[in-house]
Amino acid sequence: MVGKKIIYQLLLRAFGKRDCIAGGSYDRNGSGKFNDISDDMLKRFKKLSLSAIWFTGVIAHATKTKFKTIPPCNASLVKGEAGSPYAIRNYFDVDPALAVNIDNRMGEFEAMVKRCHKAELDVIIDFVPNHVYREYTSYYTKDNFYYLDAPLSLPAALHSNYVEIPAKVTGNDCYTTTPSQNDWYDTVKLNYNNHSTWKKMLDVLFFWASKGVDGFRCDMVELVPAEFFGWAFDELKRFFPNTYFIAEVYNKDNYRKYSEIGKFDYLYDKSGFYDALRAVSNGSKPASDLSHEWQFLGDLQPKMLNFLENHDEQRVASDYFAGSGKAAFPLLAVSLLFNTSLFMLYFGQEFGERGMEKEGFSQLDGRTSIYDYCSVPSIKRWLEGKLKVDEIVVYKEYCRLLRIATADSMFSRGMTFDLMYVNPTSDHFNAEKQFAFMRSYDGAAMVIVANFAYEPVVVDVFIPQYAFDYMGLTMKEQSLHIKVAARDYMRMDISNK
């Protein structure tokens, strides 16, 4: 990927305009389908200036739903009615709930991939290398797992009749025979001390790359040896050289390890920029702390993936975060416009989706459930042509900013200069609540000020001579008088053309 690229995460199961009830079954609530991603739908997605769609929950996973010709799962091991997309039950199959014709489910997936490629959109799916569904043993031998010295004892509340002797280690590195309901009890951890596990997981990557998959978002990579990824990616890229890999890595002290040893193309910037932006938004950290996060990255910064939402995090417009779609604008401006890193948005984010529903297994937590057959209210309204006024406002701003970020060379390719070190808190600038930076390209420049305060401000932003010299601009140091609305941002051109 060259230049600023946008990835759209789509939990296909929850896509559509179905009327769903909390905890409803597949027969009652239904599911989004591969066929829903039509040519016309892809044209609508392209208004967001997307480069790729990450289809979450594609690979066959544990579910309570019984499908003809497919062996059922032990319902007591499944979270929710639909089941977790990360409890893989068959690495070489797709989720039958996503197909109109279950017997042609792989064909429908492959057709969707072709439609995406026709629309010049890459297809990304999950690669889950650390753990599999507890009953998925047909592809593995006993040496591919870790074992404990006693039988498994699942939480009494599950009313499980599942027998496992000896107990396998639970997926979240839970080395006990008594995993709790908060553990990943539906999964077991894979053993990478056995090299046959390496080969089996490489075969998984080859299988999906041969189906036309362009990239893989790799789940919980810090629980898997970095050396495995470096080896597997080298092997795969000998045959599929354009395939790319995104690491779900949380500890920023591990970024370099999984970049250099693991050879990931891109890495989540979760514990860095995301966590800092969230802390600035809720007032627990000053805006100036954002400078420390990008400085920490050094030469890794172009390899980072910035985001405000994904399936694990609370919706930015939820009551647990910014509170509304419009209140997220200063976060969006910084996360999207500060640098040339990849940016990811989660379906519904572009409308200010709040995620404030109880959907079954997933309670009211500001997230869209990955365990239930549910729909996303803002997506449903969008598909029905019934968006609320505020949702339309948020959507138009996302479309505009995403287009600027990808099409304007200043933001897609240009240089960045952080102005915070020359703009400490004063009578005319509050470094606790405002973040200022400059972007430039080919003789043109722009200053962006994000205001995280709940009141409008008028600030004076000083631009030192060094900033212009650094960017090769023939302008002199100056101060800009900028008015910024509450919980908003402002851009100001300072082009010397």
NULORO-294577 format. One line per field, with one value per residue (C-alpha): x, y, z; residue in one letter; residue number from 0; chain. Coordinates in nm, 2 decimals, always signed. Example, Ala and Ser with C-alpha at 12.3 -4.5 7.8 and 13.67 -1.06 7.14 Angstrom:
<lodos>
east	(+1.23,+1.37)
north	(-0.45,-0.11)
up	(+0.78,+0.71)
residu	(a,s)
num	(0,1)
chaine	(A,A)
</lodos>
This chain:
<lodos>
east	(+0.00,+0.14,+0.01,-0.27,-0.50,-0.83,-0.94,-1.31,-1.38,-1.71,-1.87,-2.07,-2.30,-2.44,-2.47,-2.82,-3.16,-3.31,-3.52,-3.35,-3.44,-3.18,-3.04,-3.24,-3.15,-3.03,-3.38,-3.53,-3.27,-3.09,-2.75,-2.57,-2.46,-2.17,-2.42,-2.52,-2.18,-2.31,-2.15,-2.39,-2.31,-1.94,-1.99,-2.16,-1.87,-1.62,-1.77,-1.56,-1.24,-1.17,-0.87,-0.97,-1.25,-1.16,-1.44,-1.46,-1.60,-1.55,-1.38,-1.61,-1.64,-1.82,-2.20,-2.52,-2.69,-2.74,-2.68,-2.76,-2.45,-2.24,-2.15,-2.31,-2.11,-2.15,-2.38,-2.24,-1.90,-2.04,-2.06,-2.39,-2.62,-2.38,-2.05,-1.72,-1.56,-1.23,-1.33,-1.24,-1.39,-1.27,-0.98,-1.07,-1.44,-1.65,-1.93,-2.24,-2.46,-2.30,-2.42,-2.76,-2.70,-2.51,-2.39,-2.23,-2.09,-1.73,-1.84,-2.04,-1.73,-1.51,-1.76,-1.76,-1.39,-1.40,-1.66,-1.43,-1.14,-1.35,-1.42,-1.05,-1.09,-0.86,-1.00,-0.87,-0.98,-0.87,-0.59,-0.63,-0.30,-0.31,-0.62,-0.90,-1.25,-1.23,-1.37,-1.17,-0.93,-0.97,-0.69,-0.45,-0.27,-0.24,+0.11,-0.04,-0.19,-0.08,-0.21,-0.27,-0.26,-0.64,-0.98,-1.13,-1.39,-1.59,-1.79,-2.11,-2.32,-2.25,-2.42,-2.17,-2.16,-1.83,-1.55,-1.19,-0.93,-0.66,-0.76,-0.61,-0.48,-0.75,-0.68,-0.60,-0.30,-0.52,-0.31,-0.58,-0.83,-1.10,-1.13,-1.38,-1.66,-1.44,-1.17,-1.18,-1.33,-1.46,-1.10,-0.77,-0.42,-0.20,+0.15,+0.42,+0.70,+0.59,+0.70,+0.41,+0.19,+0.40,+0.34,-0.03,-0.08,+0.12,-0.11,-0.40,-0.24,-0.17,-0.54,-0.69,-0.43,-0.51,-0.88,-0.78,-0.74,-0.50,-0.43,-0.46,-0.54,-0.36,-0.52,-0.35,+0.00,+0.18,+0.06,+0.25,+0.63,+0.73,+0.97,+0.68,+0.53,+0.86,+0.91,+0.55,+0.53,+0.86,+0.73,+0.39,+0.53,+0.75,+0.42,+0.20,+0.44,+0.18,+0.01,+0.03,-0.02,-0.15,-0.06,-0.31,-0.03,-0.11,+0.21,+0.39,+0.72,+0.66,+0.60,+0.96,+0.98,+0.68,+0.79,+1.15,+1.13,+0.77,+0.80,+0.45,+0.37,+0.15,+0.08,-0.21,-0.12,-0.34,-0.15,+0.01,-0.20,-0.54,-0.51,-0.36,-0.64,-0.90,-0.73,-0.71,-1.08,-1.19,-0.96,-0.73,-0.43,-0.32,-0.33,+0.05,+0.09,+0.01,+0.35,+0.52,+0.34,+0.45,+0.80,+0.81,+0.75,+1.04,+1.09,+0.80,+0.54,+0.47,+0.39,+0.13,-0.25,-0.45,-0.81,-1.08,-1.29,-1.28,-1.48,-1.29,-1.32,-1.62,-1.79,-1.64,-2.00,-2.11,-2.18,-1.86,-1.64,-1.70,-2.08,-2.17,-2.04,-1.98,-1.79,-1.54,-1.44,-1.12,-1.01,-1.08,-0.88,-0.57,-0.59,-0.66,-0.47,-0.16,+0.05,+0.04,-0.02,-0.31,-0.65,-0.92,-1.29,-1.55,-1.88,-2.13,-1.86,-1.91,-2.27,-2.18,-2.31,-2.34,-2.35,-2.58,-2.80,-2.82,-2.79,-2.79,-2.46,-2.31,-2.47,-2.49,-2.13,-2.09,-1.99,-2.16,-2.18,-1.95,-2.13,-2.49,-2.71,-2.78,-2.80,-2.64,-2.91,-2.73,-2.63,-2.99,-3.12,-2.86,-2.97,-3.33,-3.26,-3.37,-3.06,-3.11,-3.00,-2.70,-2.60,-2.61,-2.39,-2.14,-2.14,-2.07,-1.78,-1.63,-1.66,-1.50,-1.21,-1.14,-1.14,-0.90,-0.67,-0.64,-0.66,-0.48,-0.10,-0.04,-0.21,-0.16,+0.22,+0.32,+0.55,+0.43,+0.55,+0.42,+0.37,+0.31,+0.67,+0.66,+0.30,+0.29,+0.00,-0.04,-0.32,-0.37,-0.32,-0.41,-0.19,-0.41,-0.71,-0.57,-0.34,-0.18,+0.03,+0.13,+0.13,+0.30,+0.37,+0.52,+0.54,+0.19,+0.12,-0.17,-0.21,-0.47,-0.59,-0.80,-1.00,-1.09,-1.26,-1.64,-1.64,-1.52,-1.18,-0.98,-0.61,-0.28,-0.06,+0.30,+0.49,+0.87,+1.11,+1.25,+0.92,+0.92,+1.29,+1.23,+0.95,+1.14,+0.90,+1.00,+0.78,+0.88,+0.79,+0.44,+0.14,-0.20,-0.52,-0.76,-1.12,-1.22,-1.57,-1.62,-1.51,-1.41,-1.11,-1.00,-0.77,-0.60,-0.41,-0.07,+0.04,+0.32,+0.20)
north	(+0.00,+0.34,+0.67,+0.71,+0.40,+0.34,+0.00,-0.06,-0.33,-0.50,-0.77,-0.92,-1.12,-0.79,-0.61,-0.55,-0.41,-0.69,-0.64,-0.83,-0.92,-0.96,-1.31,-1.41,-1.73,-1.74,-1.85,-1.55,-1.27,-1.39,-1.28,-1.06,-1.25,-1.25,-1.16,-0.84,-0.70,-0.63,-0.41,-0.13,-0.17,-0.15,+0.17,+0.31,+0.20,+0.37,+0.71,+0.66,+0.65,+0.29,+0.09,-0.24,-0.41,-0.63,-0.89,-1.01,-1.35,-1.51,-1.84,-2.11,-2.07,-2.23,-2.16,-2.28,-2.28,-2.62,-2.64,-2.94,-3.14,-2.96,-3.12,-2.93,-2.77,-2.83,-2.55,-2.51,-2.42,-2.14,-1.78,-1.63,-1.77,-1.70,-1.77,-1.59,-1.54,-1.62,-1.97,-2.13,-2.47,-2.53,-2.32,-2.43,-2.33,-2.02,-1.94,-2.10,-1.83,-1.59,-1.79,-1.78,-2.14,-2.32,-2.58,-2.31,-2.10,-2.10,-2.01,-1.72,-1.60,-1.63,-1.43,-1.16,-1.14,-1.09,-0.81,-0.64,-0.67,-0.53,-0.23,-0.19,-0.29,-0.53,-0.81,-0.87,-1.15,-1.27,-1.51,-1.66,-1.84,-1.86,-2.06,-2.27,-2.38,-2.64,-2.92,-2.85,-3.15,-3.30,-3.10,-3.13,-3.41,-3.41,-3.26,-2.93,-2.84,-2.78,-3.01,-2.99,-3.27,-3.30,-3.30,-2.98,-2.83,-2.55,-2.29,-2.44,-2.17,-2.32,-2.65,-2.82,-3.19,-3.15,-3.39,-3.32,-3.54,-3.42,-3.05,-2.84,-2.50,-2.23,-1.99,-1.68,-1.84,-1.97,-2.25,-2.39,-2.67,-2.43,-2.14,-1.88,-1.73,-1.44,-1.66,-1.78,-2.11,-2.18,-2.21,-2.39,-2.27,-2.40,-2.52,-2.36,-2.56,-2.83,-2.73,-2.92,-2.64,-2.39,-2.60,-2.64,-2.27,-2.18,-2.41,-2.20,-1.89,-2.05,-2.17,-1.83,-1.65,-1.88,-1.77,-1.42,-1.28,-0.98,-0.93,-1.08,-0.91,-1.14,-1.19,-1.17,-1.20,-1.14,-1.49,-1.65,-1.65,-1.36,-1.61,-1.81,-1.50,-1.40,-1.75,-1.80,-1.46,-1.52,-1.85,-1.72,-1.41,-1.63,-1.72,-1.43,-1.14,-0.86,-1.02,-0.80,-0.86,-0.65,-0.73,-0.70,-0.60,-0.42,-0.36,-0.08,-0.22,-0.52,-0.31,-0.33,-0.71,-0.79,-0.55,-0.67,-1.04,-1.10,-0.91,-0.76,-0.49,-0.30,-0.29,-0.17,+0.15,+0.06,+0.12,+0.43,+0.67,+0.52,+0.50,+0.85,+1.00,+0.83,+0.97,+1.32,+1.29,+1.21,+1.46,+1.22,+1.32,+1.65,+1.68,+1.74,+1.37,+1.28,+1.41,+1.15,+0.87,+0.95,+1.03,+0.69,+0.52,+0.67,+0.50,+0.26,+0.54,+0.47,+0.10,+0.18,+0.15,+0.42,+0.37,+0.50,+0.19,-0.18,-0.48,-0.49,-0.13,+0.07,+0.28,+0.63,+0.78,+0.56,+0.69,+0.53,+0.73,+1.07,+1.05,+1.14,+1.11,+1.49,+1.49,+1.25,+1.50,+1.62,+1.26,+1.18,+1.48,+1.38,+1.01,+1.05,+1.36,+1.36,+1.13,+0.89,+0.58,+0.35,+0.44,+0.20,+0.26,+0.02,-0.01,+0.23,+0.46,+0.68,+0.75,+0.80,+0.45,+0.44,+0.07,+0.12,-0.19,-0.52,-0.78,-1.11,-1.25,-0.91,-0.68,-0.30,-0.21,+0.04,-0.23,-0.41,-0.77,-1.03,-1.31,-1.26,-1.24,-0.87,-0.57,-0.22,+0.05,+0.32,+0.08,-0.04,+0.32,+0.39,+0.09,+0.20,+0.56,+0.68,+0.83,+1.08,+1.44,+1.41,+1.08,+1.26,+1.54,+1.29,+1.08,+1.38,+1.49,+1.14,+1.13,+1.47,+1.41,+1.06,+1.20,+1.48,+1.23,+1.01,+1.24,+1.55,+1.48,+1.71,+1.44,+1.12,+1.18,+1.50,+1.58,+1.64,+1.89,+1.88,+2.23,+2.15,+2.20,+2.56,+2.62,+2.54,+2.64,+3.02,+3.28,+3.21,+2.83,+2.54,+2.24,+2.04,+2.07,+2.17,+1.98,+2.16,+2.03,+2.12,+1.92,+2.02,+1.90,+2.06,+2.41,+2.41,+2.38,+2.37,+2.39,+2.18,+2.25,+1.99,+2.12,+1.86,+2.11,+2.13,+2.50,+2.70,+2.86,+3.12,+3.02,+3.18,+2.91,+3.00,+2.85,+2.87,+2.94,+2.59,+2.43,+2.61,+2.54,+2.17,+2.15,+2.34,+2.63,+2.99,+3.15,+3.33,+3.24,+3.36,+3.33,+3.23,+3.34,+3.04,+2.99,+2.63,+2.52,+2.30,+1.93,+2.01,+2.09,+2.36,+2.36,+2.67,+2.70,+2.88,+2.80,+3.01,+2.94)
up	(+0.00,-0.10,+0.04,+0.29,+0.28,+0.46,+0.58,+0.66,+0.92,+0.85,+1.07,+0.79,+1.01,+1.16,+0.82,+0.68,+0.77,+0.96,+1.27,+1.55,+1.91,+2.19,+2.20,+1.89,+1.70,+1.34,+1.23,+1.41,+1.34,+1.03,+0.92,+0.67,+0.36,+0.12,-0.15,+0.03,-0.08,-0.43,-0.69,-0.59,-0.22,-0.30,-0.49,-0.17,+0.04,-0.20,-0.10,+0.21,+0.00,+0.11,-0.01,+0.16,+0.35,+0.65,+0.66,+1.02,+1.10,+0.76,+0.87,+1.01,+1.38,+1.67,+1.68,+1.84,+1.50,+1.35,+0.97,+0.75,+0.65,+0.90,+1.24,+1.53,+1.81,+2.18,+2.27,+2.62,+2.47,+2.25,+2.35,+2.24,+1.97,+1.68,+1.86,+1.86,+1.52,+1.70,+1.81,+1.47,+1.42,+1.06,+0.91,+0.56,+0.55,+0.57,+0.82,+0.67,+0.82,+0.56,+0.26,+0.09,-0.04,+0.23,-0.01,-0.22,+0.06,-0.06,-0.41,-0.27,-0.07,-0.38,-0.59,-0.32,-0.34,-0.72,-0.68,-0.43,-0.66,-0.95,-0.73,-0.66,-0.30,-0.12,+0.08,+0.43,+0.67,+1.01,+1.07,+1.42,+1.50,+1.88,+1.95,+1.80,+1.91,+2.19,+1.98,+1.66,+1.67,+1.32,+1.18,+1.47,+1.66,+2.04,+2.00,+1.87,+2.21,+2.57,+2.84,+3.22,+3.47,+3.54,+3.37,+3.25,+3.48,+3.31,+3.51,+3.66,+3.50,+3.15,+3.24,+3.02,+2.95,+2.77,+2.88,+2.82,+2.99,+3.04,+3.01,+2.73,+2.81,+2.74,+2.46,+2.66,+2.81,+3.10,+3.25,+3.48,+3.46,+3.59,+3.34,+3.44,+3.24,+3.16,+3.01,+2.65,+2.76,+2.41,+2.28,+2.34,+2.28,+2.00,+2.08,+1.87,+2.04,+1.80,+1.45,+1.29,+1.42,+1.22,+0.90,+0.96,+1.01,+0.70,+0.51,+0.64,+0.50,+0.16,+0.14,+0.18,-0.03,-0.31,-0.27,-0.36,+0.00,-0.02,+0.35,+0.69,+1.02,+1.26,+1.60,+1.94,+1.79,+2.12,+2.23,+1.94,+1.88,+1.65,+1.48,+1.34,+1.16,+1.01,+0.87,+0.75,+0.58,+0.40,+0.28,+0.17,-0.01,-0.23,-0.41,-0.31,-0.29,-0.25,+0.05,+0.36,+0.73,+1.01,+1.37,+1.66,+1.90,+2.22,+2.42,+2.24,+2.37,+2.14,+1.83,+1.70,+1.78,+1.57,+1.30,+1.27,+1.38,+1.30,+0.97,+0.99,+0.74,+0.97,+1.35,+1.56,+1.75,+2.03,+2.35,+2.19,+1.99,+2.05,+2.42,+2.44,+2.23,+2.44,+2.76,+2.61,+2.51,+2.87,+3.02,+3.21,+3.00,+2.84,+2.46,+2.47,+2.56,+2.20,+2.11,+2.33,+2.15,+1.80,+1.91,+2.08,+1.75,+1.56,+1.22,+1.29,+1.25,+0.88,+0.97,+1.22,+1.18,+1.35,+1.46,+1.69,+1.68,+1.62,+1.74,+2.07,+2.16,+2.27,+2.00,+2.00,+2.00,+2.29,+2.64,+2.75,+2.52,+2.34,+2.37,+2.01,+1.66,+1.63,+1.96,+1.80,+1.53,+1.71,+1.76,+1.40,+1.28,+1.48,+1.42,+1.04,+0.94,+1.17,+0.96,+0.65,+0.86,+0.76,+0.91,+1.00,+1.07,+1.20,+1.01,+1.15,+1.29,+0.99,+1.11,+1.47,+1.57,+1.95,+2.02,+2.31,+2.28,+2.47,+2.20,+2.39,+2.52,+2.47,+2.73,+2.72,+2.69,+2.41,+2.16,+1.87,+1.97,+1.79,+1.97,+1.86,+1.56,+1.56,+1.34,+1.37,+1.40,+1.20,+0.93,+0.91,+0.88,+0.61,+0.41,+0.45,+0.36,+0.70,+0.86,+1.13,+1.08,+1.31,+1.14,+0.80,+0.94,+1.08,+0.76,+0.54,+0.76,+0.74,+0.37,+0.33,+0.57,+0.43,+0.08,+0.19,+0.37,+0.07,-0.23,-0.11,-0.13,+0.17,+0.39,+0.19,+0.13,+0.30,+0.59,+0.95,+1.20,+1.56,+1.69,+2.05,+2.18,+2.07,+2.20,+2.57,+2.78,+2.79,+2.79,+2.42,+2.40,+2.63,+2.57,+2.80,+2.56,+2.22,+1.99,+1.69,+1.40,+1.05,+0.73,+0.40,+0.05,-0.26,-0.12,+0.04,+0.41,+0.65,+1.02,+1.20,+1.56,+1.74,+2.03,+2.30,+2.52,+2.56,+2.48,+2.17,+2.18,+2.01,+2.01,+1.89,+1.73,+1.68,+1.39,+1.43,+1.15,+1.19,+1.09,+0.76,+0.70,+0.79,+0.53,+0.27,+0.27,+0.20,+0.47,+0.79,+1.14,+1.24,+1.47,+1.35,+1.52,+1.50,+1.62,+1.69,+1.79,+2.10,+2.05,+1.69,+1.48,+1.23,+0.93,+0.81,+0.48,+0.50,+0.15,+0.00,-0.35)
residu	(m,v,g,k,k,i,i,y,q,l,l,l,r,a,f,g,k,r,d,c,i,a,g,g,s,y,d,r,n,g,s,g,k,f,n,d,i,s,d,d,m,l,k,r,f,k,k,l,s,l,s,a,i,w,f,t,g,v,i,a,h,a,t,k,t,k,f,k,t,i,p,p,c,n,a,s,l,v,k,g,e,a,g,s,p,y,a,i,r,n,y,f,d,v,d,p,a,l,a,v,n,i,d,n,r,m,g,e,f,e,a,m,v,k,r,c,h,k,a,e,l,d,v,i,i,d,f,v,p,n,h,v,y,r,e,y,t,s,y,y,t,k,d,n,f,y,y,l,d,a,p,l,s,l,p,a,a,l,h,s,n,y,v,e,i,p,a,k,v,t,g,n,d,c,y,t,t,t,p,s,q,n,d,w,y,d,t,v,k,l,n,y,n,n,h,s,t,w,k,k,m,l,d,v,l,f,f,w,a,s,k,g,v,d,g,f,r,c,d,m,v,e,l,v,p,a,e,f,f,g,w,a,f,d,e,l,k,r,f,f,p,n,t,y,f,i,a,e,v,y,n,k,d,n,y,r,k,y,s,e,i,g,k,f,d,y,l,y,d,k,s,g,f,y,d,a,l,r,a,v,s,n,g,s,k,p,a,s,d,l,s,h,e,w,q,f,l,g,d,l,q,p,k,m,l,n,f,l,e,n,h,d,e,q,r,v,a,s,d,y,f,a,g,s,g,k,a,a,f,p,l,l,a,v,s,l,l,f,n,t,s,l,f,m,l,y,f,g,q,e,f,g,e,r,g,m,e,k,e,g,f,s,q,l,d,g,r,t,s,i,y,d,y,c,s,v,p,s,i,k,r,w,l,e,g,k,l,k,v,d,e,i,v,v,y,k,e,y,c,r,l,l,r,i,a,t,a,d,s,m,f,s,r,g,m,t,f,d,l,m,y,v,n,p,t,s,d,h,f,n,a,e,k,q,f,a,f,m,r,s,y,d,g,a,a,m,v,i,v,a,n,f,a,y,e,p,v,v,v,d,v,f,i,p,q,y,a,f,d,y,m,g,l,t,m,k,e,q,s,l,h,i,k,v,a,a,r,d,y,m,r,m,d,i,s,n,k)
num	(0,1,2,3,4,5,6,7,8,9,10,11,12,13,14,15,16,17,18,19,20,21,22,23,24,25,26,27,28,29,30,31,32,33,34,35,36,37,38,39,40,41,42,43,44,45,46,47,48,49,50,51,52,53,54,55,56,57,58,59,60,61,62,63,64,65,66,67,68,69,70,71,72,73,74,75,76,77,78,79,80,81,82,83,84,85,86,87,88,89,90,91,92,93,94,95,96,97,98,99,100,101,102,103,104,105,106,107,108,109,110,111,112,113,114,115,116,117,118,119,120,121,122,123,124,125,126,127,128,129,130,131,132,133,134,135,136,137,138,139,140,141,142,143,144,145,146,147,148,149,150,151,152,153,154,155,156,157,158,159,160,161,162,163,164,165,166,167,168,169,170,171,172,173,174,175,176,177,178,179,180,181,182,183,184,185,186,187,188,189,190,191,192,193,194,195,196,197,198,199,200,201,202,203,204,205,206,207,208,209,210,211,212,213,214,215,216,217,218,219,220,221,222,223,224,225,226,227,228,229,230,231,232,233,234,235,236,237,238,239,240,241,242,243,244,245,246,247,248,249,250,251,252,253,254,255,256,257,258,259,260,261,262,263,264,265,266,267,268,269,270,271,272,273,274,275,276,277,278,279,280,281,282,283,284,285,286,287,288,289,290,291,292,293,294,295,296,297,298,299,300,301,302,303,304,305,306,307,308,309,310,311,312,313,314,315,316,317,318,319,320,321,322,323,324,325,326,327,328,329,330,331,332,333,334,335,336,337,338,339,340,341,342,343,344,345,346,347,348,349,350,351,352,353,354,355,356,357,358,359,360,361,362,363,364,365,366,367,368,369,370,371,372,373,374,375,376,377,378,379,380,381,382,383,384,385,386,387,388,389,390,391,392,393,394,395,396,397,398,399,400,401,402,403,404,405,406,407,408,409,410,411,412,413,414,415,416,417,418,419,420,421,422,423,424,425,426,427,428,429,430,431,432,433,434,435,436,437,438,439,440,441,442,443,444,445,446,447,448,449,450,451,452,453,454,455,456,457,458,459,460,461,462,463,464,465,466,467,468,469,470,471,472,473,474,475,476,477,478,479,480,481,482,483,484,485,486,487,488,489,490,491,492,493,494,495,496)
chaine	(A,A,A,A,A,A,A,A,A,A,A,A,A,A,A,A,A,A,A,A,A,A,A,A,A,A,A,A,A,A,A,A,A,A,A,A,A,A,A,A,A,A,A,A,A,A,A,A,A,A,A,A,A,A,A,A,A,A,A,A,A,A,A,A,A,A,A,A,A,A,A,A,A,A,A,A,A,A,A,A,A,A,A,A,A,A,A,A,A,A,A,A,A,A,A,A,A,A,A,A,A,A,A,A,A,A,A,A,A,A,A,A,A,A,A,A,A,A,A,A,A,A,A,A,A,A,A,A,A,A,A,A,A,A,A,A,A,A,A,A,A,A,A,A,A,A,A,A,A,A,A,A,A,A,A,A,A,A,A,A,A,A,A,A,A,A,A,A,A,A,A,A,A,A,A,A,A,A,A,A,A,A,A,A,A,A,A,A,A,A,A,A,A,A,A,A,A,A,A,A,A,A,A,A,A,A,A,A,A,A,A,A,A,A,A,A,A,A,A,A,A,A,A,A,A,A,A,A,A,A,A,A,A,A,A,A,A,A,A,A,A,A,A,A,A,A,A,A,A,A,A,A,A,A,A,A,A,A,A,A,A,A,A,A,A,A,A,A,A,A,A,A,A,A,A,A,A,A,A,A,A,A,A,A,A,A,A,A,A,A,A,A,A,A,A,A,A,A,A,A,A,A,A,A,A,A,A,A,A,A,A,A,A,A,A,A,A,A,A,A,A,A,A,A,A,A,A,A,A,A,A,A,A,A,A,A,A,A,A,A,A,A,A,A,A,A,A,A,A,A,A,A,A,A,A,A,A,A,A,A,A,A,A,A,A,A,A,A,A,A,A,A,A,A,A,A,A,A,A,A,A,A,A,A,A,A,A,A,A,A,A,A,A,A,A,A,A,A,A,A,A,A,A,A,A,A,A,A,A,A,A,A,A,A,A,A,A,A,A,A,A,A,A,A,A,A,A,A,A,A,A,A,A,A,A,A,A,A,A,A,A,A,A,A,A,A,A,A,A,A,A,A,A,A,A,A,A,A,A,A,A,A,A,A,A,A,A,A,A,A,A,A,A,A,A,A,A,A,A,A,A,A,A,A,A,A,A,A,A,A,A,A,A,A,A,A,A)
</lodos>
